[in-house]
Amino acid sequence: MHKPPKEQRAKLQTSDPKTPQQQPVTGCLLSAAFFGALGSSFIYGYNLSVVNAPALYIKAFYNRTWVQRYGEPLTEETATLLWSLTVSIFAIGGLLGALSVSVITKAMGRKGTLLLNNIFALLAALLLTLGETAQSYEMLVIGRLVIGVNSGIALSVLPMYLGEITPRHIRGSIGQFNSILICCGVFTGQVLGLPELLGQEARWSFLFSFLALPAALQLCVLPFLPESPRYLLMERKDEAGAQRAFQRFLGKTDVSQELEEVHAEARAQDNLHTVSVLQLMRNPAVRWQLITIVISMACYQLCGLNAIWYYTSGILREAGFDEDLLPYITLSTGAIETLAAIISGLVIERIGRKPLLIFGFSAMAVFYSLLTVFLKFQDSRSWMPYLSYACILAVIASFCSGPGGVPFVLTGELFEQASRPAAFMVAGVVNWMSNFAVGLLFPILQSDSERLRDLPVDRDRRVGDRCSRRSDW
């Protein structure tokens, strides 16, 4: 058959009104992305920062409760243990949630799992809010465990859902809603933790009540949005439901091409059932994909951002900022984080996933190196702390430009339908185990650093030792 010249074919393709690049993003798709992330990623990000502001009040509550029960104050070791348990059990809950994803999504679907997950958020909000009233620090610990389960499920199911409902040409941008809402959650936790709002001794429990709001909003909106059409067609064999879902998400009547693509994938996997984690690990065809998500997810947690959060206040304090202004200046870190995530979502389809990951991690390495140098000479020049703080902002922006969101997008794109739940389970386990390792080891390193600080050294060496200890981070 005679084919038109290459130039004519290109012209025909660009002038075709049905090319995917020219299809507008529908309100249904944006609503699914926003409200799906609001009740999932936003809650995770909020819980990363919400315990920072009321930390002293929570520890005081633990001590009061202990005195009422046993007639004596908490020992330093017991207080440290209780607080470490309160913080780190969030990661244990996340691990439990990630391990349950494959089973729940198979039974409930993607949207159904997100809706079911709100039960954990509402239960956690209730436990964390009423813990002080009931004089039970156990309720706070259990509440942190429950909200960890919620986050573990959310960070696996939401990227899976977004990847399956989004056209290929905007899949990266819509997938970045996950990262953007995490950053918005962190920033919201910082804002509500200000002393003028809920960061007071009489109001700190209401910080946890806020968890119920995004969960309730998702419960109100998500039931009216479609389930993943790929799930409906390939796992439920509901072609009519998949057609209606595609029509609403894509905003067009003729979705035969999309249905045929899913049918073709289903025919290729005709003899395959949902793959288990062991089957996924034993399959040589997906070995490099598996290595990619394991490394990217581990680096997502182990890149040192937690240490950056810890040193921000200290660097600002030594830069000469007033103590009362520190909470407000620290908000700039959350604002930079959110802005970088939004920019990443806008450019990911033009630049690609791999360049953003390479750029993000490389830039972090550069600014970490500069930060080490600036911390080494922190006390030698009055303007040096300002450079240190600029490096902190640059590290955070570099993280959110790619490493903070791309690993979740990759996990959904590198695997076929049958392998996707198992792949997200592996990614979630690596993510939460790395999170737990950071939460467990960082306080020990921090404690050793503070113990070294208290050693008797002569005055001329003390400043140099302090800078050296900081540079070790």
N, C-alpha and C positions, 0 to 999 in steps of 0.2 A: 504493500500500500504506500502511495506517495505521501510523504510527510512535509509539512511546510518548513521553510528555512528556520534556523535557530532563532533569528531575530523576530520572525513572525510568531513563533511559539511563545517567546518571552512576552511579546506584546499582548498576545491573547490571554496569557496567564495574568498579567498585571491589570488588564482591563476587565477581567471576569469579576462581577460583583459578588460572587460567592466564594472568592478566595478567603481562607481563614484569616489572613492578616487584616482584611477590611471589615470583618464582622465585629460589631460593637460589643463591649462587655455589658452583659445584662444586669438589671437590678437584682434578679434572683440569684445570680452567681455572686455578686458583691455581698448580698445579704448573707448568703451561706458562708462566705469566707469571713466576714466581719463577726457575725454572731457566733459562728462556730469557734473562732479564735477568742472571742470575748469570754465565753464560758469555759475556755480550756487554757490557752497559752497565757492570757491575761492573769488568770488566777495563779498560775505557776510563777510568773514574774513578780506578782504582788507578794507572794510568800517568800521570795528570795530577799526582799528588803523590809518587810513589815516588822520583823522581830528586832531590827536594829534600834529603832527609836525607843521602844519600851523595855529594852533589855534590863536596865537597872531597876525598873518598877517590878518587872516579873521576878527578878532575883529577890527583891525585898518581899514580895508576896510569898515566895517559897519559904523564906526565913520566918515570916509571921505565922504561916500555917504550921511549920515545924514546931515553933515555940508553943502554939496552942495545943498541939497534939502531945508533945513529949516534954514540955516544960524547960527546954534548953535550946539555944540557938544552933543553927546549922554549923557544922565544922566546915572549914575551907574546902577540904577534899570532897565532902558530900555535896556542897553547893556547886562545885565545879562539875561533879558527876551529873547532877540533876540538870544543870544548864546544858552540858554537852549532849545529854540524852535528848533534851527538848529540841535542840538544833539538828542533831544528826539523824534522829528517827524519821525526819522528813524524807531523807534519801532512802531509808529502808522501806518506807511506804511506797516511794516511787518505784523501787525495784520490784516489790510485790505487784504493783499495778502493771508494770511492763510485762511481767511474767504471765499475767492473766489475759493479755490483749488478744492473743490468737484464738482462745476459746470463746471469749465474749463476742468478738466481731463475727465469728462464724455463726453464732446463734442469733445475734441481735442486729447484725449489719453495722455499717459505719455510723449512720445517723442515730440509730437506736442505741449504740454504745455511748455516743456523746450525750444523749439524753439521760441514759441510766447513770452516767458518771456524775450528773448533777446531784444525785442523792448523797454521794460522798462529800461534795462541797457544802451542801446544806447541813449535813450532820456535823461536819468539822466546825462550821461557823457556830453551831449551837454549843458544842463542847467547849470551844475556845472562849466564847463569850461568857458562858455561865460558870467557867472554872473558878473565877475569883469569888463570885457570889456564893458558890457551894463550898468554898474553902477547900478546894481539891486541886492540887497541882497535877494529880494523875489525869484529870480531864484535859489539861493542856497538853500533856505528853501524848495521850491517845488522840486528841484532836489533830496534833501535828502528824501523827502516823496516818490518820484517815485522809487528811488533805494531801499527804504524800502519795497515797494510792490514787487519788483523783488526778494528780499531776502526772504520775507514771502512765496512766491510761491515756490521758489527754495528749501528751507529747508523742504518742505512737499513733493514735487513731486519727487525730486532726490532720496531720500531713498526708495520711493515707486517703482520707476523705477528699481533701482539697485536690490531691493529684488525680483522683479518679473523676472528678466532676468538671475539670478545667480543660479547655482546648489546649493542644500542645504548644501553640505559639505564645500563650501567656501563662503557661503552667508555672514557670519560675516566679513571675511577678505575683500571682495569686498565692503561691506557696510561701512567699515572704510575709504574708499576713501573720503567719505563725511567729516569726521573729519580731515583727513590728509590735504585735500585741504583748509579747514578753517584755519588751523594752518599756512599753506604756504601763504595764503592770508594775515594773520596778519603779518607774518615775512616780506613779500614783502612790505607792507605798511610802516613798520619800516625802511627798507633799503632805499626805494625811498624817505623817509622823511628826510634822512640825509642832513646836510647843503651842502655837496659837490655835491649832486644830485638835488633833486627838493624841498628840504626844505629851500628855500630862498624866500624873498619877491617878487622877480621878476618872480619866477617860480612856486609858489604854486598852481596855477590853473591847471598846467599840471599834478599834482597828480591825479586830477579827470579825465583827458583825458585818463589816463591809463585804466579806467574802460571799454573802448570800445574794448580793445585788446582781453581779454578772451571771451567776448561776440561774437566778430567777428570770433575767432577761433572755437567756438562751432557752429556757424552758417555755417561755411565752412565744418565741419566734420560730425556733428550729422545727417544731412539729408541722408547720405549714410549708416547709421547704422539702424538695424531693430527696429521696435516698440516692446513693451513688448508682448511676445507671449501669456501670460495669458490674457492680455487685448484683444488681437485680437480674441482669441478663446471664452472667456467667455462673453465678452460684444459686440463684433462686429460679432461673429459667423463666423469668417473667419478662417476656419481650414487650408486651404492651406497657407495662410499668416503666421499663427502660426507655421506650420511645417517648413516653410523656415526660420523663425526667430530662432527657436530652433536649426536648422541645422547650422546656421551661428554662433550663440552664443556658441554652444557646440562643434562645429568642427567635427560632425559625420553625417552620412547619415540616420541611423536608430534612429529615435527619437520617436518611437511608445510608449515606456514606459513613457516618459515625457508627451506625448499627452494624454495617458490614465489617468495619475494622474490628469491632469487638467479636463478631462472629468468626472472623479469620483467626483471631487469637484463641478463641474457644476451640476451634477445630484443631489448631496446632497442639492444644493441651487436652485433647479429647480423652485421652487415657490417663490423665493426671488428676488426682484429687489434691486438696489443699496440702501443701508440703509442710512437714514438721521441721523443727529446728535441726534435728539430727540429719534428716534427709537433705536439708539445705547445706549443712556443713560438709556432707559427703559428696555433694554434687560438684565435680570438677568444672562444669560449665559456668558456674557462678562464683568460682573461688576468688577471682580478682575483684568482682563486685563486693563480695563479703569483706575482703581485706580493706577495700576502700572505705566502707561505712564504719568498720571497726576502728580504723585509724582516725578517721575524721571525727567520729563521736568521742573517742578518748581524748583527742586534742581539744575538742570543744570544752571539756571540763578541766583538763590538766594544763592549760596554757597560762595559768598564773593570774587570772583576772581576780580571783578571791583575795590574793595578797595585795593587789592594787587597791581594792576597796578598803582594805584594812589601813593602808598607809596614807590614804587621802587626807583624813582629818589631821594626822600628825604633821604632814608636810605643810598644810595650810596654816596650822597653828604656828609652826616655826617660821613661816613666811611673814608673820606679823599681823595676820588677820585677827580681828576681835573674836573672842570665844563665842559671843552671842551670834555672830554672823556665819559661823561655820556651817550650821545646818542648811542655810540658804545658799551658800556658795557651793556646797556639795550637790545641790540640785542640778548644777550645771553638768555633772557627770551623767545623770539620768537623761537630761535634755539632749546632750551630745549623742548618747546611745540611741535614743529614739530617732533623731534626725539621720544618723548614719544608716540605720535599718531601713528607713523610708527611701533614702537615696539608692540603697542597694536594691530594693524592690523595683525601682524605676529603671535601673540600668541592667538588671541581670539578664534580660533576654537579648540585649545588644552585645554585652561583654561575654557572657557565658558563665557557667558554674565554676569550672576549673580555674580560669584567670582570677576570679574573685577570691577563691580559696587561697591560691598562691600569693596574691597581692596582700590579703589580710594577714596571713601568718608571717610573711616576709616583713611587712611593715611593723608588725608587733615585735619581731626580733630586733629590728633596727631601733625602735623606740625604747624597748627594754634595755638595750645596750647603752643608749644615751641616758636613760634614767639611772642606770647603775653609776655612770660617771658623775652625773649631777648630784646623786646622793652621797657619793664619796667626798665631794667638795661642798656639801650642803652648808657648812658653817664658815666657809672661807670667804664667801661673798654674800652681801645682803640680797642680791637679786637672784642668787642661785635657786632658792626654793620655787621661784616663779617658773623657772625652766623645768624644774621637776614636775610641777603641777601641769604645765603644758604637755609634757610627755605622758602623764597619766591620761589626759583627755585624748591624746593621739592614740594611745594603746587601746582605749575603749572604743574609739571610732574605728580603728583598724579591725578590731574583733567583730564589730557589728556590720562592717562592710561586706563580710563574706562568711568567716568561720562561725558567726553567731546564728546563721539561718540556713546556709546552703546544705549542711549535712542532712537536715530533715528533708529538703527537696530531693537530694540525691537518692535517699533511701527509697522514696516512692518511684523514682524514675528508672533505677537500675535493675528492677526486678519485675517479672511478669505477675499476673494476677494470682496464680496459685502459690507463688513463693513470697508474695508481699507481706502477709501477716507474720510469717516466721522471720522475715528480714527485719521488720519493725520491732519484733520481740528481741532479736539479737542486738539491734541498735539501742533499744531502750535499756537492756541489761548493762551493756557497756557504758552507756551514759550515766546511769544511776550508780553503778559500782565505782566509776571514776569520781562522781560527785561525793560519794560516801568516803572514798579515800582522801579526798581533799579536806572534807569536814573533819575527818579523824586525825590526819597528820598535821594540818596547819596549826591547830591550837597547841600541839606538842612543840612544834618548832617555835611558835610564838612564845611559849612559856620558857623554853630554853634561852631564847634571845633576851627575855626580860631578866632571867636569872643571871646571865652573863653581865647584864647592865648593872646589877647590884653588887658585882664583885669589887673588892677594894682595889682600886687602881689610882695611880697618881693623877693629879688634875690635868697635867699636860697631855696624858695619853687618853683621857676619858672621851674627849670629843672625837678623836680619831677612831677609837674603838666603836663608838656609837655609829659613826658613818660606815665603818667597815661591816658592822652587823647588818645594817640596812642594805648595803650593796649585795650581801649574800642572797637576798630575796630575788 
